[in-house]
Amino acid sequence: MAVTIGGVLSGVNPFIYNTESPITLFLFQVCLILATCNLLHLFFARIRQPKVISEVIAGVVLGPTVFGQIPGFTNTVFPPSSVPGLNLTANLGIILFMFFLGLEVDLMFIKKNLRIALTTGLATLAVPFGCGCLLAIPLFHNYANQDPEGRKIKFTVFMVFIAVSLSVTAFPVLCRILNELRLIKDRAGIIVLGAGIINDILGWILLALSIILSNSESNPVNTVYILLCTFGWFLVYFYPVRYILKWALIKSHELDRSKPSPFATMCILFLMFISAYFTDIIGVHAIFGAFIAGLIVPRDNHYVVKLAERMEDIPNIVLIPIYFAVSGLNVDLTLLNEGKDWGFVFASIGIAIASKVFSGTIMAKLNKLFWRESLAVGILMSCKGIVEIVVLTVGLNSGIIDKKIYGIFILMALVSTFVTTPMTMLAYPDKYRKEINKILEEKDVESDVTSIASLSISSSCGDNKLSTFKDLKTFQISEITTIINNSEEISACLEILNYFTLGNQQNSKVQTVNSPILVKRSSFSSLKSNPRIRKLAKHLTHSTDDTTSALTVIEEDRSIFEECLPLRVIHLRLLTERTTDLLQSSTLHSDDPHFTANSDSLLQIFFIFARLGKVPFSSEVIFSTMREKAINISSLTIPDSNLFLIPLKGASYQARESTVLVNDKYKSFDHIYSHILGSNELPSNFFSQLTELKSNIVFLISNNSDRLNVDRYKTKNFHLLLPNPNITSSDLLSIYLLLLINFRAQKNNYNIKTSIFINEKNSDFIEKLYSQFEGQSWFHKSSLDILPISTETKNENDVSQSSFIKAVTENKMTAESESTLEETTFLIAESYFIGHDPFSDEVKDTIWEGSNKKFNILVAHHCNSLDTSFTK
């Protein structure tokens, strides 16, 4: 005992399993498993594969197939005496996983889509089940009961289990794939979700039946008793226990809490363990009891989301990966050493995928989907993943199948899961999906808002052309769309939106009979918001027809800046492996128009802002992986008359001894660029991918968000930089935004100062700008300073030019203190915004200078910047 306590310093070998101290080798096994899983996932995540593939392959690599071929590896690292400890931990993880799976089952969603869910779910279960029964015949004759000392399995038990293995669909993996492919709110995604839930529930019932048959085959009467006990236990939990739990949570105000209390969490876990214990002792399996317990947790006020958020991290990060890795450890592909073995491998893969694709496609087509939509439904339903691994592991541990069949079906599960994403992308690409969504939206408008559909939206949205100064008088933004990536961007974003969204105008010359419409779209993890609400809102908001209810009285000298700009806010949430994200993205899809803003705290802030300012408001949530943020944004359907505002967190001065900073300053643009990507959780190609967005884009880079105290009475400065001697359409957009800010400030008596710094070679700029707005009461020379700037160096021998922003800050603003610059926002245009290097040198210099001098930056790009000619 003394030697054991002394450890390696006393000469103890930690790789020799000691029953008195099993934790030593167990900790090493856990570290090895988790490290291998996550290293493999670095590769598989890049090809859009779920983490379960990495976890199972990690087990295969560590098992007898790969590392097990190294002499002494298995006996040293995974000796047989240590496996029970791993299995115990793994089984605890799978019990919790099944509880989370029960939380994900949304019975209300099934009721709303009962016909589609039942028909598609039953078809995609029945056809593979029948094919599995046929496949079970040769499998049974070739592999079953081969061990003379092993357990003898009846053909009926074996057949049911093989059929279940081929017919299940992995609902959790399916939700993640739907999220990543942005299909979860498409018609195909809705059908797959409903059918997946039905398929999942029936699959678990059939698996329970096969285990019951297996455990009671010596006495068939026991089968009836086990079935009755299981059904009775389900009724007990689903009716009295479920209602008692909900009553107790309501009485204790648990449903109103932002987080479940430790006592309530403990009680629910207690119910889960009791249910798992009961189903285990009657001869089913503990996982079914945990699944039943998950079904009874109330979904009111998103309680299942809060509960999963509180308790999911350790199971998902540690316990569940151990389970799937241990499942992989049981795979010995070296046993598949005959031609018939690999023949059954390919046969099982082909039958599993083809039967699901065929049945799912036919049923989706009967539900009036297009052919390629239907094919996508069939392909998605063929996903096996997590659920299949659990089914196979249960069958192996129950003695229904041997290790050869286990290896065959593990390969089938991995391949069917691996090909789901690429096959779906091939059958149902983004381009085709957009065409279908466009057709569906047009049908919705024709059928539901026919009295309004004849109105012209474009007539009230102005002319989007910006090629000359005259266009400033007709150009008009139809809507402001802003992307919120994290909470740290909200303050700076609201400040700039306060100048852009002209909602509550006390001195406005526009009088509306009806107040603006407030629309809140609920679209979780989706790029397709509710088309009916969107079309209706746009028509009612922008229409100027006398026959509409929103009558507008307009004076002849009305300014274009007096238009009320609707606000659309999109919360771009990071999609992780957490159950919470899956719950919110797949089950929180209510059609209640008040749902999104009330359930998302960030959107609620903007909703309050819009309501106070009487600004038409809409919102939605998009779940996205970090790698695909730009792709998801670019895929949004946004008219070119919209203004797309993307707020970003800029420089940070919390760590003054950071290696990135030299004397509290960033050394180069590359340093601040890297910091912006990192602090905003953006991929390295974010801006280059965003160039595909065909809309007016404005980046707001906030460099003073670290400040704790802000003087609200201090003058705010807005300076426009026009470094080019030729004025582009993006420059004109920047001018328009500055004039909009100027107009808004005067109408609301804001304490701001606006100025324009122009290239001194642009000599006629002042005359052209003043001539466009001459005579309008809000526009006068005293409210807008226009200053020429020279970028040529004073040294006669040096013909180079300094950056425009440095010439402004060093020559024209030397008197301004650092605190004044912190209240300053510089506007600059990005005319090109194409290719792998989307920013011009002047914009890069401005971003770099802003990071060091702590002022905010607005970078504006007009959607038709490259299509317009330059105007002097």
C-alpha positions, 0 to 999 in steps of 0.5 A: 500500500505504501508503494501505491501511495508513493506513485511513480517516485516510489517505482510504481508503473502507472500503466500496470492496472491496479484495482486498488487505484483504478483512477490512475490508468483511467485518467490516462485513457480518458486523456488519450481518447479525448485528445485523439477525438479532437485531433481527428475532428480538426480534419473532419470538421473542415469537411462538414462532418459531425463529431460522432464520426471523429469519436468512433474513428478515434476508438477504431484507431486506438482499438485492435484495428490500428494501434492494437496491432502494435505489440503490447499496446492493448494490454498496456493502455486498455487492459481487459481488467480496466474496460469495466471502468470505461464502460461504466463512465461511458454508460453514464454518458449515454444515459445522459445523452438519451435524456438530452435526446428526449428533451429534443423531441418536440411533440407540439411540432409533430402535432403541427405537421402530423400528416407529413411527419407520420407518412414520411416517418413511417415510410422511411422506417417501414421500407428499410425495416423490410429490407433489413428483414431480408438482409437478416436471412443471409447474415443469420446463416453466415454469422449467427450462433457461430460460437459453440460456447456463446449464446444462441439467438433466435432468428426472430430476435436477430431479424428484428434487430438487423431491421431496426439497425437499417431503419433508424435515423440519427435525429441529433446529427440530422439537426446539425446537418440541417443547421449547417446547410441552412435547411431547417426552415425550408420545406424539406427541412421541416419534413425531415425534422418531423419525420426524424422525430417519428422515426426516432421514437418508433426506432427506439420502441422497436429496439426495446422490443428486440431487447425484450425478445432477447432477454425473454426468449427462454420464457416467452410469457416474460415478453408480455410482462416486460412489454406491459411493465414498460408501457405502464411505466411510460404511462405513469411518467407521461401523465401523472409524473409529467403533470406533477413536475410541471405543477411543481415547477410552476408553483416554485416559479422555476419556469420563470427563472433565467437558469434552473435552480440546483434543487430543480435540476437535481430533482429532474436528474433524480427522475431520470435516474429512477426511470433508467433504473426501472427500465434496466431492472425489468429487462429493457435497458437504462437508456429507454428510461432516460429517454422517457424522462427527457420527454416529460420535461416542460417546454414552456418558456424554453425550460428545456433549453435552460436545463440543457444549458446548465447540465450538458457541457461535461456529458457532451465534452467528456462522457459521450465521447468516451462512449463512442470511443469505447464503441470504436474500441470494440470494432476489430476490422481485422476480423473482416478477412473474407470476401463475403464479409466485405460483400455484406459491408457494401450490401448493408451500405447500399441497402441502408442508403437506397431504401431510405432515399427511395422511401423518403423521396417518394413520400416527399414527392407525394407531399407536393415537393419538387423532385430535387427537394424530395431527393434531399429529404430522402438523402437526409433521412439516410443519416445514421450517426449517433443513434445507429452507434448506440443501437449497435452497441446495445446489440453487441452488449446484449449478445444479439450480434457478434463482433463481425456483424458489429464491425460491418454495421459500424462501417455502414453507419460511418459511411452513411453519415459521412455521405449525407452532407455532400450528397445533399449539397449535390442534390439540392444546391444553394442556387436551386434552393433560392429559386424554389424559395423565390417561387414559394414566396411569390405563391404566398404573396399571391394567395395571402396578400393579393389585396396588397401585392399589386402595390409597387415597393420600388416606387417608395424605395427611391432610385438606387443609382448613385453615379452623380451628385444629382442622384443624392436627391433621389437615392433612398435606402429601403431598409437597414439590416444589421448583423449582431455577432456578439453582445459587445457590438450592441452599444456602438451599433445602437448609437449609429442606428440612432442616426440612421433609422428615422423613426420618431421625428417630432418636427417631421413633415411626414404624418402617418395615420397608422403607426409603423408596423413592428414585425418580429420574424422567428427564423432559427438557424435559417436563412429563409424567414417567413415570406408572408410576414416579410412581404406584408410588412414591406408593402404596408411600410413602404406603400404610398398608394392612396388605397392603403390604410397607411395614408401619408401626407407629404409636403412638396419640399419634403426631404428624402432623409425624412423617410422612416427606415425599417430596421431588420436585426439578425442575430448570428449565433455560433453553432456549436456541438452543444445540445442547447444550440440544437434545441434552439435551432430545431425545436424553437420554430414557433410561428408566433410573431413575438417569439424571436424578440422575446426569446433572444435577449440581444434581439430584445434590446433592439426591439425596445430601441425600435419601439421607443423610436417607432421604427418598423422592426423585424428580426431573426436568428441564424445559427452558423459555424464560425467557418460559414458565417460569411457564406450564411450572410452572403446567402441572405436575400437582401435587395440592393436598395438595403443598407447592410450594417455589420458592427465589429469589435475593433481595438482592445486596450485591456491588456497593455502588455500584449505582444501585439501592441508596441507602446500601446499601439498596433504595429501594422494593419495585419495586427489589427486585422488579425485582432478583429477576426479573432475578437469577433470569432470570424474566419480568416476569409470572412471579408473576401467571402462577403464580397458576394453580398449584393447590397450596400454594405457598411462596416462599423469598427468600434475601437472604444468599446472598452471605455466604462464612462461616456460623457453623453453631453460631449460633442460627437464628431462625424468626419467623412474622408474622400481621399480620391480625386474622383468620386465613386458611387461608394463615395457618394454613399458615404456622403449620403450617410453623412448627410443623413446623420446631419439631418437626423441630428438637426431634427432631434437637436443632437450635439454633433459636428460633421465635416468632410475632408476632400482631396485638394485636387477635387476642386469643384466638390463644394460647388456640386454638393451645395448646388444639390441641396440649396434652399433646403432649410436643414442644409446650410454651410455652417452645419457642414465643414468641407476641408481640402487635404494635401497628401504630398510631402513637404520634402521636395526630394521625396515624391511619395505621398502620405496616407490621407487619414494621417494627413487629416489627423496630424495636420488638420486635427492636431488641436484635438485631444485624444479624448475628442478622437474617442468621440469621433467616427470617420466615414470612408468609402471602399469602392472595389471590395473584391478579391482576396484583398478586399480593402484598399490601402487608404481604408487599411490605413484608416482602420490601422490609425483608428485602432491606435487613436481609438476612434470609430470607423464606418467603411461604406461600399455601394452595391453598384460601385464597379458598375458606375462611372467615375465623376469628377 
